[in-house]
Amino acid sequence: KKVAHVIIQEKCTKCGICYSVCPFDAIKKV
């Protein structure tokens, strides 16, 4: 679970979207 969290955080940073909203988008894209 920790690894997945890191991936989401990295995608969030690249996404440029709010870290609160990005996580959901990242999970859906994955």
PyMOL Python script that loads the backbone (N, CA, C, O; Angstrom):
from pymol import cmd

cmd.read_pdbstr("""\
ATOM      1  N   LYS A   1       0.846  -1.195   0.000  1.00  0.00           N
ATOM      2  CA  LYS A   1       0.000   0.000   0.000  1.00  0.00           C
ATOM      3  C   LYS A   1       0.886   1.251   0.000  1.00  0.00           C
ATOM      4  O   LYS A   1       0.553   2.255  -0.631  1.00  0.00           O
ATOM      5  N   LYS A   2       1.985   1.183   0.694  1.00  0.00           N
ATOM      6  CA  LYS A   2       2.869   2.375   0.736  1.00  0.00           C
ATOM      7  C   LYS A   2       3.394   2.691  -0.668  1.00  0.00           C
ATOM      8  O   LYS A   2       3.464   3.857  -1.058  1.00  0.00           O
ATOM      9  N   VAL A   3       3.756   1.671  -1.411  1.00  0.00           N
ATOM     10  CA  VAL A   3       4.290   1.897  -2.769  1.00  0.00           C
ATOM     11  C   VAL A   3       3.222   2.567  -3.629  1.00  0.00           C
ATOM     12  O   VAL A   3       3.506   3.513  -4.363  1.00  0.00           O
ATOM     13  N   ALA A   4       2.010   2.072  -3.531  1.00  0.00           N
ATOM     14  CA  ALA A   4       0.924   2.643  -4.343  1.00  0.00           C
ATOM     15  C   ALA A   4       0.752   4.122  -3.987  1.00  0.00           C
ATOM     16  O   ALA A   4       0.564   4.966  -4.863  1.00  0.00           O
ATOM     17  N   HIS A   5       0.819   4.419  -2.699  1.00  0.00           N
ATOM     18  CA  HIS A   5       0.643   5.812  -2.266  1.00  0.00           C
ATOM     19  C   HIS A   5       1.715   6.691  -2.910  1.00  0.00           C
ATOM     20  O   HIS A   5       1.429   7.803  -3.355  1.00  0.00           O
ATOM     21  N   VAL A   6       2.942   6.190  -2.955  1.00  0.00           N
ATOM     22  CA  VAL A   6       4.044   6.973  -3.533  1.00  0.00           C
ATOM     23  C   VAL A   6       3.767   7.229  -5.009  1.00  0.00           C
ATOM     24  O   VAL A   6       3.965   8.341  -5.497  1.00  0.00           O
ATOM     25  N   ILE A   7       3.308   6.200  -5.719  1.00  0.00           N
ATOM     26  CA  ILE A   7       3.029   6.359  -7.156  1.00  0.00           C
ATOM     27  C   ILE A   7       1.953   7.436  -7.346  1.00  0.00           C
ATOM     28  O   ILE A   7       2.073   8.298  -8.217  1.00  0.00           O
ATOM     29  N   ILE A   8       0.918   7.376  -6.533  1.00  0.00           N
ATOM     30  CA  ILE A   8      -0.168   8.361  -6.651  1.00  0.00           C
ATOM     31  C   ILE A   8       0.387   9.763  -6.391  1.00  0.00           C
ATOM     32  O   ILE A   8       0.062  10.715  -7.100  1.00  0.00           O
ATOM     33  N   GLN A   9       1.232   9.872  -5.358  1.00  0.00           N
ATOM     34  CA  GLN A   9       1.791  11.194  -5.032  1.00  0.00           C
ATOM     35  C   GLN A   9       2.624  11.707  -6.201  1.00  0.00           C
ATOM     36  O   GLN A   9       2.530  12.880  -6.561  1.00  0.00           O
ATOM     37  N   GLU A  10       3.435  10.843  -6.793  1.00  0.00           N
ATOM     38  CA  GLU A  10       4.287  11.276  -7.919  1.00  0.00           C
ATOM     39  C   GLU A  10       3.407  11.708  -9.086  1.00  0.00           C
ATOM     40  O   GLU A  10       3.645  12.752  -9.694  1.00  0.00           O
ATOM     41  N   LYS A  11       2.397  10.911  -9.398  1.00  0.00           N
ATOM     42  CA  LYS A  11       1.497  11.263 -10.516  1.00  0.00           C
ATOM     43  C   LYS A  11       0.804  12.582 -10.188  1.00  0.00           C
ATOM     44  O   LYS A  11       0.622  13.434 -11.057  1.00  0.00           O
ATOM     45  N   CYS A  12       0.424  12.737  -8.930  1.00  0.00           N
ATOM     46  CA  CYS A  12      -0.260  13.967  -8.516  1.00  0.00           C
ATOM     47  C   CYS A  12       0.635  15.173  -8.802  1.00  0.00           C
ATOM     48  O   CYS A  12       0.173  16.185  -9.331  1.00  0.00           O
ATOM     49  N   THR A  13       1.889  15.062  -8.456  1.00  0.00           N
ATOM     50  CA  THR A  13       2.814  16.181  -8.668  1.00  0.00           C
ATOM     51  C   THR A  13       2.945  16.475 -10.162  1.00  0.00           C
ATOM     52  O   THR A  13       2.975  17.636 -10.569  1.00  0.00           O
ATOM     53  N   LYS A  14       3.023  15.431 -10.966  1.00  0.00           N
ATOM     54  CA  LYS A  14       3.168  15.646 -12.423  1.00  0.00           C
ATOM     55  C   LYS A  14       1.854  16.159 -13.005  1.00  0.00           C
ATOM     56  O   LYS A  14       1.846  16.966 -13.934  1.00  0.00           O
ATOM     57  N   CYS A  15       0.742  15.677 -12.443  1.00  0.00           N
ATOM     58  CA  CYS A  15      -0.574  16.101 -12.934  1.00  0.00           C
ATOM     59  C   CYS A  15      -0.707  17.619 -12.759  1.00  0.00           C
ATOM     60  O   CYS A  15      -1.260  18.307 -13.617  1.00  0.00           O
ATOM     61  N   GLY A  16      -0.199  18.120 -11.649  1.00  0.00           N
ATOM     62  CA  GLY A  16      -0.306  19.554 -11.394  1.00  0.00           C
ATOM     63  C   GLY A  16      -1.656  19.894 -10.781  1.00  0.00           C
ATOM     64  O   GLY A  16      -1.959  21.062 -10.540  1.00  0.00           O
ATOM     65  N   ILE A  17      -2.472  18.860 -10.526  1.00  0.00           N
ATOM     66  CA  ILE A  17      -3.797  19.123  -9.924  1.00  0.00           C
ATOM     67  C   ILE A  17      -3.689  19.025  -8.398  1.00  0.00           C
ATOM     68  O   ILE A  17      -2.727  18.463  -7.874  1.00  0.00           O
ATOM     69  N   CYS A  18      -4.647  19.556  -7.714  1.00  0.00           N
ATOM     70  CA  CYS A  18      -4.625  19.504  -6.239  1.00  0.00           C
ATOM     71  C   CYS A  18      -4.286  18.093  -5.760  1.00  0.00           C
ATOM     72  O   CYS A  18      -4.834  17.120  -6.277  1.00  0.00           O
ATOM     73  N   TYR A  19      -3.404  17.972  -4.792  1.00  0.00           N
ATOM     74  CA  TYR A  19      -3.007  16.655  -4.274  1.00  0.00           C
ATOM     75  C   TYR A  19      -4.235  15.931  -3.702  1.00  0.00           C
ATOM     76  O   TYR A  19      -4.222  14.709  -3.554  1.00  0.00           O
ATOM     77  N   SER A  20      -5.295  16.686  -3.380  1.00  0.00           N
ATOM     78  CA  SER A  20      -6.493  16.064  -2.797  1.00  0.00           C
ATOM     79  C   SER A  20      -7.359  15.458  -3.900  1.00  0.00           C
ATOM     80  O   SER A  20      -7.983  14.416  -3.697  1.00  0.00           O
ATOM     81  N   VAL A  21      -7.399  16.095  -5.049  1.00  0.00           N
ATOM     82  CA  VAL A  21      -8.254  15.600  -6.135  1.00  0.00           C
ATOM     83  C   VAL A  21      -7.471  14.670  -7.058  1.00  0.00           C
ATOM     84  O   VAL A  21      -8.024  13.709  -7.593  1.00  0.00           O
ATOM     85  N   CYS A  22      -6.203  14.953  -7.239  1.00  0.00           N
ATOM     86  CA  CYS A  22      -5.369  14.140  -8.137  1.00  0.00           C
ATOM     87  C   CYS A  22      -5.436  12.652  -7.792  1.00  0.00           C
ATOM     88  O   CYS A  22      -5.641  11.840  -8.694  1.00  0.00           O
ATOM     89  N   PRO A  23      -5.274  12.266  -6.546  1.00  0.00           N
ATOM     90  CA  PRO A  23      -5.273  10.849  -6.164  1.00  0.00           C
ATOM     91  C   PRO A  23      -6.401  10.082  -6.827  1.00  0.00           C
ATOM     92  O   PRO A  23      -6.174   8.985  -7.339  1.00  0.00           O
ATOM     93  N   PHE A  24      -7.589  10.616  -6.833  1.00  0.00           N
ATOM     94  CA  PHE A  24      -8.718   9.904  -7.448  1.00  0.00           C
ATOM     95  C   PHE A  24      -8.499   9.760  -8.953  1.00  0.00           C
ATOM     96  O   PHE A  24      -8.725   8.686  -9.510  1.00  0.00           O
ATOM     97  N   ASP A  25      -8.071  10.809  -9.601  1.00  0.00           N
ATOM     98  CA  ASP A  25      -7.836  10.757 -11.055  1.00  0.00           C
ATOM     99  C   ASP A  25      -6.731   9.752 -11.368  1.00  0.00           C
ATOM    100  O   ASP A  25      -6.844   8.971 -12.313  1.00  0.00           O
ATOM    101  N   ALA A  26      -5.678   9.774 -10.583  1.00  0.00           N
ATOM    102  CA  ALA A  26      -4.550   8.863 -10.823  1.00  0.00           C
ATOM    103  C   ALA A  26      -5.015   7.415 -10.706  1.00  0.00           C
ATOM    104  O   ALA A  26      -4.650   6.578 -11.531  1.00  0.00           O
ATOM    105  N   ILE A  27      -5.806   7.121  -9.702  1.00  0.00           N
ATOM    106  CA  ILE A  27      -6.275   5.730  -9.512  1.00  0.00           C
ATOM    107  C   ILE A  27      -7.124   5.323 -10.718  1.00  0.00           C
ATOM    108  O   ILE A  27      -6.998   4.202 -11.210  1.00  0.00           O
ATOM    109  N   LYS A  28      -7.971   6.204 -11.189  1.00  0.00           N
ATOM    110  CA  LYS A  28      -8.846   5.863 -12.337  1.00  0.00           C
ATOM    111  C   LYS A  28      -7.992   5.657 -13.592  1.00  0.00           C
ATOM    112  O   LYS A  28      -8.251   4.736 -14.367  1.00  0.00           O
ATOM    113  N   LYS A  29      -6.990   6.493 -13.797  1.00  0.00           N
ATOM    114  CA  LYS A  29      -6.135   6.362 -15.011  1.00  0.00           C
ATOM    115  C   LYS A  29      -5.370   5.044 -14.940  1.00  0.00           C
ATOM    116  O   LYS A  29      -5.225   4.352 -15.949  1.00  0.00           O
ATOM    117  N   VAL A  30      -4.881   4.696 -13.753  1.00  0.00           N
ATOM    118  CA  VAL A  30      -4.098   3.462 -13.605  1.00  0.00           C
ATOM    119  C   VAL A  30      -5.026   2.295 -13.902  1.00  0.00           C
ATOM    120  O   VAL A  30      -4.603   1.140 -13.845  1.00  0.00           O
TER     121      VAL A  30
END
""", "prot")
cmd.dss("prot")
cmd.show_as("cartoon", "prot")
cmd.util.cbc("prot")
cmd.orient("prot")
